[in-house]
Amino acid sequence: IGAMLEKARALRLSGRPAEAGPIVETILAGEAGSGSDRVEALALRARMLLDRGDADGAAGILSGVDLEGIEPGTAAAAIEPLGMALHAAGRDEDALGAFGRGEAIARTAGLGLPAARFLSLMGRVRHGRGEYAEALACYEAALDLARRGGDSHAEGVYAMNAGAIHLERSAYDRASDLLSSARRRLASLGDVRELPWVLINLANLRARIGDPEGARDLAGRARGIAAAQGQASALPWIRMIEGDAARIDGDAPAALAAYDEAGREAARAGDPRGEILALVAAADASSLLSGRDEAARRIEAATSHPEYREGSPEGDRIAIARARTAPGGAGDPAAVLDRLRAALAGFESRGDTEGALRASIVLMTRGGAGDPGERGRLSLGIAACAAAISRAASPLGYDPLRVDAEISTAHRMEAMKLGNGSDSGDRRRPTSSVPPTGADGKWKRLARINKRLNSETRLRPLLETILDTLLDLTGATRGFILTRDEQGGLAVRAARNIEEAGLPGGRRDFSSSIVKEVVEKARPVVTLDAAQDERF
């Protein structure tokens, strides 16, 4: 019986279910074998039904199986396809219950790696429901068990899953560490099927922090591996990243074409979530081209998709897209503001937070938030949201607010304030362009600045804080900070509104003569026109 089960498993995994099926049925029809053998055979039959897309049939086979007295490893092996079938059938709570039961059985029996597998499956269900904090806890617990068990493959997969959650929550530095670790682990194992997916997540990270070239490079690598492995399911996600890169470059037509093609690829691959997200992204790109009718059509197609579910993360994004793309800024400003506040309170998803931010900007700029008090409250929400996204991106040296035209609008709104904290809607001028007057105001600002500087321990964010503070206090429009590099030369470490402000050390439009003068003499220089100043 054991040899027959092993052969059936091997046939299924090699894509020969027609040969595996009769072996399983022979085992179930015979009298020989233990109770555990029959449970294994039923689990294998359920997995083959799942392979064919019959989730209800698979769940039906295993739901009534009595696992009392069955060896823990076998019981766990039967519970796993049961939970997967329940999840595929849309019964997430039942699936979580099954996975939780399997994890408890495995942990009690000291089976660390099976317990990690169940934790990862629970994380997948919660991830799909937008429960990012709970999903992250599951993935990190699974990662810890995989490390203890010495399973490099499982460690790489669970690190990728945890990194994807940190990416959703805009913890870009932590996401980068985990995803890079996952890439190294999986690449060391050879041609594993998860490798394109970790590259897709890394490409997504580069796009989100404003690095379109890095995103394209990683997406191209993922495409090559996925094509060689025959993984059509990866192609729509790669195409969407290519659309994101085009959007960052300001090429809305190319972004729209990529998103539309991603939707078609997702349909061919049988990926409903990919279809829905591609439609929402295409609607967003259409609105940039003033094609609001086209945007509305795509949103309608997303909400009428048979697999679309209200309350899902996709549903939140569609609601935001509707407010954003509706003609004339139609929508309920208060509802958008509530969504924005909720997103900020938990900062569960960068995508949802930026989406709410964009919708708020559209409502303001198109007059949708007509009430002055509502406009004021929206401006404060936008400022807080912009700051949250910027802080999350800064550890890697990028700021997505600076590469997106509409998000950049929010960046300029950060200094908006409501007059006297009332709902009158009277907005003061941005404080960044009007330094405080009087000694009292200046000392108060310096005290706040000192507190901020003392709380920041990372060099680049610290230098950016110093530079922003100087611009704020002086009313200057641009500036930069240089430090000595390892070779003793000077390199730009922070810059604001300087042309070609790329990576540290890049060329920018400032006077090297003035820089040399300041460095050598350690004294400040004031000049009205460096080009005409005889000293330089």
C-alpha positions as CSV (number, residue, x, y, z in Angstrom):
1,I,0.0,0.0,0.0
2,G,2.8,2.4,0.9
3,A,4.5,1.8,-2.4
4,M,1.2,2.4,-4.3
5,L,0.7,5.7,-2.5
6,E,4.2,6.9,-3.3
7,K,3.7,6.0,-6.9
8,A,0.4,7.8,-7.1
9,R,1.9,10.9,-5.5
10,A,4.8,10.9,-8.0
11,L,2.4,10.5,-10.9
12,R,0.3,13.5,-9.7
13,L,3.3,15.7,-9.2
14,S,4.6,14.8,-12.6
15,G,1.3,15.9,-14.2
16,R,-0.1,12.4,-14.9
17,P,-3.3,12.4,-12.8
18,A,-5.1,10.0,-15.2
19,E,-2.6,7.3,-14.1
20,A,-2.6,8.3,-10.4
21,G,-6.4,8.1,-10.1
22,P,-6.9,4.4,-10.6
23,I,-4.1,3.6,-8.1
24,V,-5.9,5.7,-5.4
25,E,-9.3,4.1,-6.2
26,T,-7.7,0.6,-5.9
27,I,-6.4,1.4,-2.4
28,L,-9.8,2.9,-1.3
29,A,-11.7,-0.1,-2.7
30,G,-9.6,-2.8,-1.1
31,E,-9.6,-4.2,2.4
32,A,-5.9,-4.1,2.9
33,G,-4.1,-1.2,4.6
34,S,-4.5,0.7,7.8
35,G,-6.8,3.6,8.6
36,S,-3.8,5.9,8.0
37,D,-3.4,4.4,4.5
38,R,-7.0,5.2,3.7
39,V,-6.7,8.7,5.0
40,E,-3.6,9.3,2.9
41,A,-5.5,8.0,-0.2
42,L,-8.5,10.2,0.5
43,A,-6.1,13.2,0.9
44,L,-4.5,12.4,-2.4
45,R,-7.9,12.1,-4.1
46,A,-8.8,15.5,-2.7
47,R,-5.6,17.1,-4.0
48,M,-6.3,15.8,-7.5
49,L,-9.8,17.3,-7.4
50,L,-8.2,20.6,-6.3
51,D,-5.8,20.3,-9.2
52,R,-8.9,20.2,-11.5
53,G,-10.5,23.2,-9.7
54,D,-13.2,21.2,-7.9
55,A,-12.8,22.8,-4.5
56,D,-16.3,21.7,-3.3
57,G,-15.7,18.1,-4.2
58,A,-12.3,18.1,-2.4
59,A,-13.8,19.6,0.7
60,G,-16.6,17.1,0.6
61,I,-14.2,14.2,0.6
62,L,-12.3,15.3,3.6
63,S,-14.9,17.1,5.8
64,G,-16.3,13.9,7.3
65,V,-13.0,12.0,7.7
66,D,-12.5,10.7,11.2
67,L,-8.9,11.5,12.3
68,E,-9.2,10.0,15.7
69,G,-6.2,7.7,16.4
70,I,-4.6,8.6,13.1
71,E,-0.8,9.2,13.2
72,P,-0.2,13.0,13.6
73,G,1.8,13.4,10.3
74,T,-0.9,11.6,8.3
75,A,-3.7,13.6,10.0
76,A,-1.8,16.9,9.2
77,A,-1.4,15.8,5.6
78,A,-5.1,15.3,5.3
79,I,-6.1,18.6,7.0
80,E,-3.9,20.6,4.6
81,P,-5.9,19.9,1.4
82,L,-9.1,20.2,3.4
83,G,-8.2,23.8,4.4
84,M,-7.0,24.6,0.9
85,A,-10.3,23.4,-0.6
86,L,-12.3,25.4,1.9
87,H,-10.3,28.5,1.1
88,A,-10.7,27.9,-2.6
89,A,-14.5,27.6,-2.1
90,G,-14.6,30.9,-0.4
91,R,-15.1,29.5,3.1
92,D,-12.2,31.4,4.7
93,E,-13.3,31.0,8.4
94,D,-13.6,27.3,8.0
95,A,-10.3,27.2,6.2
96,L,-8.6,29.1,9.1
97,G,-10.2,26.7,11.6
98,A,-8.8,23.7,9.6
99,F,-5.3,25.1,9.3
100,G,-5.3,26.1,13.0
101,R,-6.3,22.5,13.9
102,G,-3.5,21.1,11.7
103,E,-0.9,23.5,13.2
104,A,-1.9,22.4,16.7
105,I,-1.6,18.7,15.9
106,A,1.8,19.2,14.2
107,R,3.1,21.4,17.0
108,T,1.9,19.0,19.7
109,A,3.7,16.1,17.9
110,G,6.9,18.1,17.6
111,L,6.5,18.4,13.8
112,G,8.0,21.9,13.3
113,L,8.1,22.0,9.5
114,P,4.4,20.9,9.1
115,A,3.4,23.4,11.8
116,A,5.3,26.1,9.8
117,R,3.4,25.1,6.7
118,F,0.0,25.5,8.4
119,L,1.1,28.9,9.8
120,S,2.0,30.0,6.3
121,L,-1.3,28.8,4.9
122,M,-3.2,30.8,7.6
123,G,-1.0,33.8,6.6
124,R,-2.0,33.3,3.0
125,V,-5.7,33.4,3.9
126,R,-5.4,36.5,6.1
127,H,-3.2,38.2,3.5
128,G,-5.9,37.7,0.9
129,R,-8.4,39.3,3.2
130,G,-6.3,42.4,3.8
131,E,-5.5,41.4,7.4
132,Y,-1.9,42.3,7.1
133,A,-0.9,42.4,10.7
134,E,-2.3,38.9,11.4
135,A,-0.8,37.5,8.2
136,L,2.6,38.9,9.1
137,A,2.5,37.2,12.5
138,C,1.8,33.9,10.8
139,Y,4.5,34.3,8.2
140,E,7.1,35.3,10.8
141,A,6.2,32.4,13.1
142,A,6.5,30.0,10.1
143,L,9.9,31.6,9.2
144,D,11.2,31.0,12.7
145,L,10.2,27.3,12.6
146,A,11.7,26.8,9.2
147,R,15.0,28.3,10.4
148,R,15.0,26.0,13.4
149,G,14.2,23.1,11.2
150,G,17.1,23.9,8.7
151,D,14.8,23.9,5.7
152,S,16.3,26.4,3.3
153,H,13.5,26.2,0.8
154,A,10.8,26.8,3.4
155,E,12.9,29.6,4.9
156,G,13.2,31.3,1.5
157,V,9.4,31.0,0.8
158,Y,8.3,32.3,4.2
159,A,10.8,35.1,4.1
160,M,9.3,36.1,0.7
161,N,5.8,36.0,2.1
162,A,6.8,38.1,5.2
163,G,8.6,40.6,2.9
164,A,5.6,41.0,0.7
165,I,3.5,42.0,3.8
166,H,6.1,44.5,4.9
167,L,6.0,45.8,1.4
168,E,2.3,46.3,1.6
169,R,2.7,48.1,4.9
170,S,5.4,50.4,3.4
171,A,8.1,49.0,5.7
172,Y,10.5,49.2,2.8
173,D,13.8,48.6,4.5
174,R,12.5,45.5,6.3
175,A,10.8,44.3,3.1
176,S,14.1,44.7,1.2
177,D,16.0,42.7,3.8
178,L,13.6,39.8,3.8
179,L,13.1,39.7,0.0
180,S,16.8,39.9,-0.6
181,S,17.4,37.0,1.8
182,A,14.6,35.0,0.2
183,R,16.2,35.6,-3.2
184,R,19.6,34.3,-2.0
185,R,18.1,31.3,-0.4
186,L,16.0,30.3,-3.4
187,A,18.6,31.0,-6.0
188,S,21.1,28.7,-4.1
189,L,18.6,25.9,-4.5
190,G,18.6,26.1,-8.3
191,D,15.6,26.4,-10.6
192,V,12.9,26.6,-7.9
193,R,9.4,27.7,-8.9
194,E,9.2,30.5,-6.2
195,L,12.2,32.3,-7.6
196,P,10.2,34.4,-10.2
197,W,7.8,35.4,-7.5
198,V,10.5,36.8,-5.2
199,L,11.9,38.8,-8.1
200,I,8.4,40.1,-8.8
201,N,8.2,41.3,-5.2
202,L,11.6,42.9,-5.4
203,A,10.6,44.6,-8.7
204,N,7.4,45.8,-7.0
205,L,9.5,47.2,-4.2
206,R,11.7,49.2,-6.6
207,A,8.6,50.6,-8.3
208,R,7.0,51.7,-5.0
209,I,10.1,53.5,-3.9
210,G,10.4,55.4,-7.2
211,D,13.1,53.4,-9.1
212,P,11.5,52.4,-12.5
213,E,14.8,51.2,-14.0
214,G,15.4,48.9,-11.1
215,A,11.8,47.6,-11.3
216,R,12.2,46.9,-15.1
217,D,15.4,45.1,-14.6
218,L,14.0,42.7,-11.9
219,A,10.8,42.3,-13.8
220,G,12.8,41.3,-16.9
221,R,14.7,38.7,-14.9
222,A,11.5,37.3,-13.5
223,R,10.0,37.1,-16.9
224,G,12.9,35.1,-18.3
225,I,12.8,32.5,-15.4
226,A,9.0,32.3,-15.5
227,A,8.9,31.7,-19.2
228,A,11.6,29.0,-18.9
229,Q,9.6,27.3,-16.2
230,G,6.3,27.7,-18.0
231,Q,4.7,29.7,-15.2
232,A,2.1,31.7,-17.1
233,S,0.5,32.8,-13.8
234,A,3.5,35.1,-13.1
235,L,3.3,37.0,-16.4
236,P,0.4,39.3,-15.6
237,W,2.0,40.5,-12.4
238,I,5.3,41.2,-14.2
239,R,3.3,43.1,-16.8
240,M,1.6,45.2,-14.1
241,I,5.0,46.2,-12.7
242,E,6.0,47.3,-16.2
243,G,2.9,49.4,-16.2
244,D,3.8,50.9,-12.8
245,A,7.3,51.8,-14.1
246,A,5.7,53.5,-17.1
247,R,3.4,55.4,-14.8
248,I,6.4,56.6,-12.7
249,D,8.0,57.8,-15.9
250,G,4.8,59.8,-16.7
251,D,4.0,57.7,-19.7
252,A,0.3,57.1,-19.1
253,P,-0.5,55.6,-22.5
254,A,2.3,52.9,-22.0
255,A,1.0,52.3,-18.5
256,L,-2.5,51.8,-19.7
257,A,-1.4,49.4,-22.5
258,A,0.6,47.3,-20.0
259,Y,-2.3,47.1,-17.5
260,D,-4.8,46.1,-20.2
261,E,-2.4,43.4,-21.4
262,A,-1.9,42.2,-17.8
263,G,-5.7,41.8,-17.5
264,R,-5.8,39.7,-20.6
265,E,-2.8,37.6,-19.4
266,A,-4.5,37.1,-16.0
267,A,-7.7,35.9,-17.7
268,R,-5.7,33.4,-19.8
269,A,-3.9,32.2,-16.6
270,G,-7.1,31.8,-14.7
271,D,-6.1,34.4,-12.1
272,P,-9.3,36.4,-11.1
273,R,-7.5,38.6,-8.6
274,G,-4.9,39.6,-11.2
275,E,-7.7,40.4,-13.6
276,I,-9.5,42.7,-11.0
277,L,-6.3,44.5,-10.0
278,A,-5.3,45.0,-13.6
279,L,-8.7,46.6,-14.3
280,V,-8.4,48.9,-11.4
281,A,-4.9,50.0,-12.4
282,A,-6.1,50.5,-16.0
283,A,-8.9,52.7,-14.7
284,D,-6.4,54.8,-12.8
285,A,-4.2,55.2,-15.9
286,S,-7.3,56.0,-18.0
287,S,-8.2,58.8,-15.7
288,L,-4.8,60.4,-16.2
289,L,-5.6,60.5,-19.9
290,S,-8.9,62.2,-19.1
291,G,-10.7,59.1,-20.3
292,R,-13.1,59.0,-17.3
293,D,-15.7,57.1,-19.3
294,E,-13.1,54.4,-20.0
295,A,-12.1,54.4,-16.4
296,A,-15.7,54.0,-15.3
297,R,-16.1,51.1,-17.8
298,R,-13.1,49.3,-16.3
299,I,-14.3,49.8,-12.8
300,E,-17.7,48.4,-13.7
301,A,-15.9,45.4,-15.3
302,A,-14.0,44.8,-12.1
303,T,-17.0,44.9,-9.8
304,S,-19.1,42.7,-12.1
305,H,-16.3,40.0,-12.2
306,P,-17.7,36.7,-10.9
307,E,-14.8,36.4,-8.4
308,Y,-15.1,40.0,-7.0
309,R,-16.1,40.1,-3.4
310,E,-17.3,43.1,-1.4
311,G,-15.1,43.8,1.6
312,S,-12.0,42.4,0.0
313,P,-8.8,44.6,-0.4
314,E,-9.7,44.9,-4.1
315,G,-13.1,46.3,-3.0
316,D,-11.4,49.1,-1.0
317,R,-9.3,50.0,-4.0
318,I,-12.2,50.0,-6.3
319,A,-14.2,52.3,-4.0
320,I,-11.2,54.7,-4.0
321,A,-10.9,54.5,-7.8
322,R,-14.6,55.3,-8.2
323,A,-14.1,58.5,-6.1
324,R,-11.0,59.4,-8.1
325,T,-12.3,58.7,-11.6
326,A,-15.9,60.0,-11.4
327,P,-16.6,63.0,-13.6
328,G,-16.5,66.3,-11.7
329,G,-15.0,64.8,-8.6
330,A,-18.3,63.1,-7.8
331,G,-18.3,61.2,-4.5
332,D,-18.7,61.7,-0.8
333,P,-15.8,63.8,0.5
334,A,-16.6,62.7,4.1
335,A,-16.5,59.0,3.1
336,V,-13.1,59.5,1.4
337,L,-11.8,61.3,4.4
338,D,-13.0,58.5,6.7
339,R,-11.2,56.0,4.5
340,L,-8.1,58.1,4.6
341,R,-8.2,58.4,8.4
342,A,-8.7,54.6,8.7
343,A,-5.8,53.9,6.4
344,L,-3.5,56.2,8.4
345,A,-4.6,54.8,11.7
346,G,-3.4,51.3,10.9
347,F,-1.2,52.0,7.8
348,E,-2.2,48.5,6.7
349,S,-1.6,48.9,3.0
350,R,0.5,51.4,1.1
351,G,-1.6,50.9,-1.9
352,D,-4.9,51.7,-0.1
353,T,-3.3,54.7,1.7
354,E,-1.9,56.2,-1.5
355,G,-5.2,55.5,-3.2
356,A,-7.2,57.3,-0.6
357,L,-4.7,60.2,-0.8
358,R,-5.1,60.5,-4.6
359,A,-8.9,60.4,-4.3
360,S,-8.8,63.2,-1.7
361,I,-6.6,65.3,-3.9
362,V,-9.0,64.8,-6.8
363,L,-12.0,65.8,-4.7
364,M,-10.3,69.0,-3.7
365,T,-8.9,70.0,-7.1
366,R,-12.2,69.3,-8.9
367,G,-14.3,71.0,-6.3
368,G,-15.9,67.8,-5.0
369,A,-15.2,68.9,-1.4
370,G,-17.0,72.2,-1.7
371,D,-17.5,72.9,2.0
372,P,-14.5,75.0,3.2
373,G,-14.3,73.1,6.5
374,E,-14.3,69.8,4.6
375,R,-11.6,71.0,2.3
376,G,-9.5,72.0,5.3
377,R,-9.9,68.7,7.0
378,L,-9.0,66.9,3.7
379,S,-5.9,69.0,3.4
380,L,-4.8,68.0,6.9
381,G,-5.4,64.3,6.1
382,I,-3.4,64.6,2.9
383,A,-0.5,66.2,4.7
384,A,-0.5,63.4,7.3
385,C,-0.7,60.7,4.7
386,A,2.0,62.2,2.5
387,A,4.3,62.4,5.6
388,A,3.6,58.8,6.5
389,I,4.4,57.5,3.0
390,S,7.5,59.6,2.8
391,R,8.8,58.5,6.2
392,A,8.3,54.8,5.2
393,A,10.3,55.2,2.0
394,S,13.2,57.2,3.3
395,P,15.4,54.4,4.7
396,L,16.1,53.2,1.2
397,G,16.8,56.7,0.0
398,Y,13.8,57.2,-2.2
399,D,10.5,59.0,-1.9
400,P,7.6,57.9,-4.0
401,L,6.0,61.3,-3.5
402,R,8.6,62.8,-5.7
403,V,8.0,60.7,-8.7
404,D,4.2,60.8,-9.0
405,A,2.6,64.0,-10.2
406,E,-0.5,63.7,-8.1
407,I,1.2,62.4,-5.0
408,S,3.7,65.3,-5.3
409,T,0.7,67.6,-5.0
410,A,0.2,66.2,-1.5
411,H,3.9,66.8,-0.7
412,R,3.3,70.5,-1.4
413,M,0.3,70.5,0.9
414,E,2.1,69.2,3.9
415,A,2.5,72.7,5.4
416,M,-1.3,73.5,5.2
417,K,-2.9,74.4,8.4
418,L,-6.5,75.2,9.5
419,G,-6.8,78.7,11.0
420,N,-7.0,78.5,14.8
421,G,-7.9,74.8,14.6
422,S,-11.5,75.7,13.7
423,D,-13.7,74.3,10.9
424,S,-13.9,77.7,9.2
425,G,-11.8,76.4,6.3
426,D,-9.5,79.5,6.3
427,R,-6.0,78.1,5.4
428,R,-2.8,79.9,6.3
429,R,0.0,80.2,3.8
430,P,2.4,77.2,3.8
431,T,4.7,77.5,6.7
432,S,7.7,76.3,4.6
433,S,7.7,79.5,2.6
434,V,7.0,81.9,5.5
435,P,9.6,81.7,8.3
436,P,8.2,82.5,11.8
437,T,8.6,86.1,12.9
438,G,9.7,87.2,16.3
439,A,12.1,85.6,18.7
440,D,9.5,83.6,20.5
441,G,8.3,81.8,17.4
442,K,11.9,81.1,16.2
443,W,12.9,79.7,19.6
444,K,9.9,77.4,19.7
445,R,10.7,76.2,16.2
446,L,14.3,75.5,17.1
447,A,13.2,73.6,20.2
448,R,10.9,71.4,18.0
449,I,13.7,70.9,15.5
450,N,16.2,69.9,18.3
451,K,13.8,67.2,19.4
452,R,13.5,65.8,15.9
453,L,17.2,65.8,15.4
454,N,17.9,64.0,18.7
455,S,15.3,61.3,17.9
456,E,16.8,60.4,14.4
457,T,19.8,58.0,14.4
458,R,20.0,57.1,10.6
459,L,22.3,59.3,8.6
460,R,20.4,60.0,5.4
461,P,17.0,60.8,7.1
462,L,18.9,62.9,9.6
463,L,20.6,65.0,6.9
464,E,17.2,65.3,5.1
465,T,15.6,66.6,8.3
466,I,18.4,69.1,8.7
467,L,18.1,70.3,5.1
468,D,14.3,70.6,5.3
469,T,14.6,72.5,8.5
470,L,17.1,75.0,7.1
471,L,14.9,75.6,4.0
472,D,11.9,76.0,6.4
473,L,13.7,78.5,8.6
474,T,15.3,80.6,5.9
475,G,12.6,80.5,3.3
476,A,15.1,79.2,0.7
477,T,13.7,77.3,-2.3
478,R,16.6,74.8,-2.8
479,G,19.6,73.4,-1.1
480,F,22.0,70.4,-0.6
481,I,24.3,68.8,2.0
482,L,27.7,67.3,1.2
483,T,29.9,65.0,3.3
484,R,33.3,63.5,2.8
485,D,33.3,60.1,1.1
486,E,35.8,57.3,1.8
487,Q,38.3,58.7,-0.8
488,G,38.2,62.1,0.8
489,G,36.1,63.7,-1.9
490,L,32.8,65.4,-1.4
491,A,29.5,63.7,-2.2
492,V,25.9,65.0,-2.1
493,R,24.0,63.2,0.6
494,A,20.7,65.2,0.6
495,A,19.3,67.6,-1.9
496,R,16.0,69.5,-2.4
497,N,14.9,71.0,-5.7
498,I,18.4,70.6,-7.3
499,E,18.4,69.3,-10.9
500,E,19.5,65.6,-11.5
501,A,18.9,64.8,-7.8
502,G,19.6,61.1,-8.2
503,L,21.8,58.9,-6.1
504,P,24.4,60.5,-3.7
505,G,27.4,61.7,-5.7
506,G,25.5,62.5,-8.8
507,R,26.1,65.8,-10.6
508,R,23.9,68.8,-9.7
509,D,23.7,72.4,-10.7
510,F,25.7,74.1,-8.0
511,S,29.0,76.0,-7.9
512,S,32.0,73.8,-7.0
513,S,34.1,76.9,-6.4
514,I,31.8,78.1,-3.6
515,V,31.8,74.6,-2.1
516,K,35.6,74.5,-2.1
517,E,35.7,78.0,-0.5
518,V,33.4,76.9,2.3
519,V,35.2,73.6,3.0
520,E,38.7,75.0,3.0
521,K,38.0,78.1,5.1
522,A,35.2,76.6,7.2
523,R,33.3,79.9,7.0
524,P,29.9,80.7,5.4
525,V,29.7,82.5,2.1
526,V,26.9,84.8,0.9
527,T,26.7,85.8,-2.7
528,L,23.9,87.2,-4.9
529,D,25.3,85.8,-8.2
530,A,28.0,83.2,-8.1
531,A,28.6,83.4,-11.9
532,Q,29.4,87.1,-11.6
533,D,31.2,87.0,-8.3
534,E,34.9,87.7,-8.8
535,R,35.8,85.5,-5.8
536,F,34.7,82.4,-7.7
